[in-house]
Amino acid sequence: MMVRILVAAALAAVLLVLSVHALWSQTSGPIKIVVPYAAGGGADILARLLADRISAAHQVTMIIENRAGGGTVIGTEAVARAAPDGNTLLIVTDTIVVVPHLRKLSYDPLTSFEPICNLAATPQVIVVNAASPYRSLADLVAAARSRPGHLTVASPGPGSAAHVTIEMFKRSADVNLTYIPYPGIAPALSALIGDHITSAFSTYAAVAEQLRAGKLRALAAASVARIEGLPDVPAVAELGYKELEADLWYGLYAPAKTSAATLARLVNWFSAAVRLPEIKPKLDAQGLAPIALCGAEFGVYVRQQYDKYARGIRESNIKAE
């Protein structure tokens, strides 16, 4: 009798697991990660790397949908409108907390989404042409003060996080550098190598090869700590310019009102995937470092970043163009 009871209990447990799995398969469907950029960029590569690992580990179908346009607004807006069932996610950079201060949008980055994880970040650097006379950030600042408006600094922009950071730096350092926006970092670096501009604010990944080749010189790391690949280049905090700390970070979000259970599952999946040892060399190749700041802590960070850029935009009087 006891054996039959144990067998029946075991069978019931197996059937329950199978039914839950079947229910998940029927109601969940594929998970779509919306990337509001063209294919091939950092967010796209990161999304595909993690989606592959999660699909293999949890037997779920994950689809990457590139919805570029509107300065990330088109794809971001689509996720804000999606059903809060965990089937539609967004991966986007710090642009999500900058654009709302410059444009009227149909979504709010603080209320239209549930923050899942800050997945990874890439440090940024201030660089000059290798033939430049400026060998430190102090050199650049001193020259700009002696010749107000003559020296230039470029970044993707206008209205980007990099642009706002540059303007905050200019105010803090009391220096008049002329800001030059470019549609992307590649043309800005081409202009710098061609000696058409004085300096540029760039992700480390975008300039690592030119730094190794001796075409560019890094003056400072715009990050919390020194960059592993540039141990002799000081971080901006060491130089007294903490407001220049501006790692480019990649956040993952779900639509508002997604259930706590669904969010917890997604946090577990993505935080584990981004920490996998086999992922690290692939992240390194893109200049990315895993962060995995998730849940409520990530929500606090998003709020801090939102407030930081709001202040910078207001104080610098940056307008949408």
PyMOL commands that set and color helices and strands:
alter all, ss='L'
color gray80, all
select helices_A, chain A and resi 2-28+42-58+70-81+94-97+99-101+137-146+161-173+185-193+204-212+236-239+242-244+260-274+280-285+295-316
alter helices_A, ss='H'
color red, helices_A
select strands_A, chain A and resi 31-35+62-66+88-92+113-122+124-129+152-156+178-182+199-203+216-221+248-255+289-294
alter strands_A, ss='S'
color yellow, strands_A
deselect
rebuild
show_as cartoon
